[in-house]
Amino acid sequence: MIFYFSGTGNSQWVAEELAQKLSDQATSIMAAKSDYAPKDGEKIGFVFPIYAWDAPTCVYDFIEQLNIKTNNYIYMVATCHSQAGGVDKVFKKALAKKGLNLNAAFSINMPNNYLLAPFVKTDSNTKRTQLLSKAQKRLKEIAFAVETEKNIVSIKRGLSILSKIAPFFRRFMTDKAFYVEKNQCIQCGVCAKVCPIKNISLNPFPEWNGNCAMCQACLHHCPKQAIQYGHFTKGKKRYFFKKEYLPHD
């Protein structure tokens, strides 16, 4: 089983592609059962995006609720635009608290979806295609390593100390800065529908309810680009994963 969390679709695609290559199945942690009972020899995977060089809080919340007892092979795959920091070390500790061992950790670079900072924008079409082409090759490498149960850490780390930024990110980067340009909003409800945490309600315009994962799914999926975050996002091109973006031979 592969458990995943995804906002704009990068991690979902990675999880589903791995599941196909490994003859496995992928399920969102938002829908998964915490008492999942793995079969003998079944591999357990976790796929998630990197937020401030760490996994999203909801991923750790899911692990905390897990009631799995197994010595089976466990691996994690972090999707990021460039670096994953020391996420594997933090993730390994979280699993150890539940009596579980992390056998392998991987990172895979994907198109950028983080817009909540100045001078940061989504990739050009050319850059996006290059990243996805490399990601397809990287997935084959990861699938082989998992299939053969390699004990390995294969992460583009950067500076591990960067993972210490995560607590400050979680404290100060909240949904309070999201707002709606009401003259652009058509009250279609797409933002509420795509929010994996179900943190958005329509009244009649979107309202954020303080339990945000900061995945930016709402911002990127809004068909009118009516959702903004502070002063950082206005005028920036949006991105969410589409299979049509994948390069073909």
C-alpha positions as CSV (number, residue, x, y, z in Angstrom):
1,M,0.0,0.0,0.0
2,I,1.1,3.5,-0.8
3,F,-0.3,6.3,1.3
4,Y,0.0,9.8,-0.1
5,F,-0.9,13.4,0.5
6,S,-1.2,15.8,-2.4
7,G,-2.5,19.3,-3.0
8,T,-1.8,20.2,-6.6
9,G,-1.3,16.7,-7.8
10,N,2.4,16.1,-8.0
11,S,2.6,13.7,-5.2
12,Q,-0.6,11.9,-6.3
13,W,0.8,11.3,-9.7
14,V,4.1,10.0,-8.2
15,A,2.1,7.7,-5.8
16,E,-0.1,6.4,-8.6
17,E,2.8,5.8,-11.0
18,L,4.7,3.9,-8.4
19,A,1.6,1.8,-7.6
20,Q,1.3,0.9,-11.2
21,K,4.9,0.0,-11.6
22,L,4.9,-2.1,-8.3
23,S,1.5,-3.7,-8.9
24,D,0.4,-1.9,-5.7
25,Q,-2.4,0.5,-4.9
26,A,-2.3,4.1,-3.8
27,T,-4.7,5.9,-1.4
28,S,-4.9,9.4,0.0
29,I,-4.1,9.6,3.7
30,M,-7.2,11.7,4.0
31,A,-9.3,8.6,3.1
32,A,-7.1,5.9,4.5
33,K,-7.8,3.8,7.5
34,S,-5.4,4.2,10.4
35,D,-5.7,0.5,11.3
36,Y,-4.7,-0.8,7.9
37,A,-3.4,-4.4,8.3
38,P,-0.6,-5.1,5.8
39,K,-0.1,-8.6,4.4
40,D,3.1,-10.5,5.0
41,G,5.8,-9.1,2.7
42,E,3.7,-6.2,1.6
43,K,5.7,-3.0,1.1
44,I,4.4,0.2,2.8
45,G,5.1,3.5,1.0
46,F,4.5,7.2,2.0
47,V,4.5,9.9,-0.7
48,F,4.2,13.5,0.2
49,P,5.3,17.0,-0.9
50,I,8.0,19.0,0.9
51,Y,6.9,22.2,2.7
52,A,9.7,24.2,4.2
53,W,12.1,21.2,3.9
54,D,9.8,18.9,5.8
55,A,6.6,16.8,5.4
56,P,3.2,18.5,5.8
57,T,1.8,18.4,9.4
58,C,-1.1,16.2,8.2
59,V,1.3,13.5,7.2
60,Y,2.8,13.3,10.7
61,D,-0.8,13.4,12.1
62,F,-1.6,10.4,10.0
63,I,1.5,8.5,11.2
64,E,0.6,9.4,14.8
65,Q,-2.8,7.8,14.3
66,L,-1.5,4.7,12.6
67,N,-2.1,1.4,14.3
68,I,0.2,-0.8,12.1
69,K,2.4,-3.5,13.6
70,T,4.8,-4.8,11.0
71,N,8.4,-5.4,10.2
72,N,7.6,-5.1,6.5
73,Y,9.7,-2.9,4.1
74,I,8.8,0.8,4.5
75,Y,9.8,3.6,2.3
76,M,9.1,7.3,1.7
77,V,9.2,9.5,-1.4
78,A,9.3,13.3,-1.0
79,T,8.3,15.4,-4.0
80,C,10.0,18.8,-4.1
81,H,11.1,21.4,-6.6
82,S,14.8,21.3,-5.6
83,Q,15.8,20.1,-2.1
84,A,14.3,18.0,0.6
85,G,16.5,18.9,3.5
86,G,16.7,16.3,6.3
87,V,13.1,15.2,6.0
88,D,14.1,11.5,6.1
89,K,15.6,11.9,9.5
90,V,12.5,13.6,10.9
91,F,10.2,11.0,9.2
92,K,12.3,8.1,10.5
93,K,11.9,9.4,14.1
94,A,8.1,9.8,13.6
95,L,7.9,6.1,12.4
96,A,10.1,4.9,15.2
97,K,7.7,6.3,17.8
98,K,5.1,3.9,16.3
99,G,7.6,1.0,16.4
100,L,8.1,1.2,12.7
101,N,11.4,1.3,10.7
102,L,12.1,3.4,7.7
103,N,14.1,1.2,5.2
104,A,14.5,3.7,2.3
105,A,14.0,7.3,1.5
106,F,13.9,9.0,-1.9
107,S,13.2,12.5,-3.3
108,I,12.0,13.4,-6.7
109,N,12.0,16.8,-8.3
110,M,8.7,18.1,-9.7
111,P,7.4,21.4,-11.2
112,N,7.2,24.2,-8.7
113,N,3.8,25.0,-7.1
114,Y,5.0,27.3,-4.2
115,L,4.0,30.9,-4.8
116,L,3.8,32.2,-1.2
117,A,7.0,34.2,-1.3
118,P,8.4,37.1,-3.3
119,F,10.3,36.4,-6.5
120,V,9.1,32.8,-6.6
121,K,7.0,31.6,-9.5
122,T,5.9,28.5,-11.4
123,D,8.2,27.0,-14.0
124,S,8.1,27.8,-17.7
125,N,6.6,25.2,-20.0
126,T,10.1,24.2,-21.1
127,K,11.4,23.8,-17.6
128,R,8.2,21.9,-16.5
129,T,8.6,19.5,-19.4
130,Q,12.3,18.9,-18.5
131,L,11.4,18.2,-14.8
132,L,8.7,15.8,-15.7
133,S,10.9,14.0,-18.2
134,K,13.5,13.5,-15.4
135,A,10.8,12.5,-13.0
136,Q,9.6,9.7,-15.2
137,K,13.2,8.3,-15.3
138,R,13.5,8.8,-11.5
139,L,10.3,6.9,-10.9
140,K,11.8,3.9,-12.7
141,E,14.8,4.0,-10.4
142,I,12.7,4.3,-7.3
143,A,10.4,1.5,-8.3
144,F,13.4,-0.8,-8.9
145,A,14.9,0.1,-5.5
146,V,11.6,-0.6,-3.8
147,E,10.9,-3.8,-5.7
148,T,14.3,-5.2,-4.7
149,E,13.9,-3.8,-1.1
150,K,17.1,-1.8,-1.1
151,N,18.0,-0.1,2.2
152,I,19.0,3.3,0.8
153,V,18.7,7.1,1.3
154,S,18.6,8.8,-2.1
155,I,17.6,12.3,-1.4
156,K,18.7,15.6,-2.9
157,R,19.1,17.1,0.6
158,G,20.7,20.5,0.3
159,L,21.4,21.7,3.9
160,S,19.8,19.4,6.5
161,I,19.6,22.3,8.9
162,L,17.0,23.9,6.6
163,S,14.4,21.4,8.0
164,K,14.5,23.4,11.2
165,I,12.7,26.1,9.4
166,A,9.5,24.0,9.3
167,P,8.2,24.8,12.8
168,F,8.4,28.5,12.0
169,F,6.7,27.9,8.6
170,R,3.8,26.1,10.4
171,R,3.5,28.8,13.0
172,F,3.6,31.9,10.7
173,M,2.4,30.6,7.3
174,T,-1.3,30.2,8.0
175,D,-4.5,30.6,6.0
176,K,-5.2,34.1,7.5
177,A,-3.4,35.6,4.5
178,F,-5.7,34.0,1.9
179,Y,-8.3,36.3,0.4
180,V,-10.7,36.4,-2.5
181,E,-11.0,39.1,-5.1
182,K,-14.8,39.2,-5.1
183,N,-15.0,40.9,-8.4
184,Q,-13.3,37.9,-10.0
185,C,-14.8,35.1,-8.0
186,I,-17.7,33.2,-9.6
187,Q,-18.6,31.2,-6.5
188,C,-18.0,27.9,-8.4
189,G,-16.9,26.0,-5.3
190,V,-13.8,24.5,-7.0
191,C,-11.6,25.7,-4.1
192,A,-13.7,23.9,-1.5
193,K,-13.9,20.8,-3.6
194,V,-10.2,20.4,-4.2
195,C,-9.1,21.3,-0.6
196,P,-7.8,17.9,0.8
197,I,-8.3,19.1,4.4
198,K,-11.9,20.3,3.7
199,N,-10.8,23.7,5.2
200,I,-12.8,25.9,2.9
201,S,-16.5,26.8,3.1
202,L,-18.6,29.1,0.8
203,N,-20.5,31.9,2.5
204,P,-21.2,32.8,-0.3
205,F,-17.5,33.5,-1.1
206,P,-14.7,31.2,0.0
207,E,-13.7,31.3,3.7
208,W,-10.7,29.5,5.3
209,N,-11.4,27.9,8.6
210,G,-8.0,27.8,10.3
211,N,-7.0,24.2,9.6
212,C,-4.9,24.8,6.4
213,A,-2.2,22.4,5.2
214,M,-0.8,25.3,3.0
215,C,-0.9,23.0,0.0
216,Q,-2.3,25.9,-2.2
217,A,-4.7,23.6,-4.1
218,C,-7.3,26.3,-3.8
219,L,-5.1,29.0,-5.2
220,H,-3.9,26.9,-8.2
221,H,-7.2,25.4,-9.1
222,C,-9.3,28.6,-9.1
223,P,-10.4,29.0,-12.7
224,K,-10.5,32.8,-12.3
225,Q,-7.3,33.3,-10.2
226,A,-9.5,35.1,-7.7
227,I,-7.7,33.6,-4.7
228,Q,-4.6,35.4,-3.5
229,Y,-2.2,35.1,-0.6
230,G,-1.0,38.4,0.8
231,H,1.0,40.4,-1.6
232,F,2.8,37.4,-3.1
233,T,0.6,35.7,-5.6
234,K,-1.2,38.3,-7.7
235,G,-0.3,38.1,-11.4
236,K,1.7,34.8,-11.0
237,K,0.9,31.9,-13.3
238,R,-0.8,28.9,-11.5
239,Y,0.1,25.2,-11.8
240,F,-1.5,21.9,-10.9
241,F,-0.5,18.6,-12.4
242,K,-2.0,17.5,-15.6
243,K,-1.1,14.3,-17.5
244,E,-1.1,16.3,-20.7
245,Y,2.0,18.0,-19.4
246,L,4.0,14.7,-19.5
247,P,6.5,14.5,-22.3
248,H,5.9,11.7,-24.9
249,D,8.5,9.9,-27.0
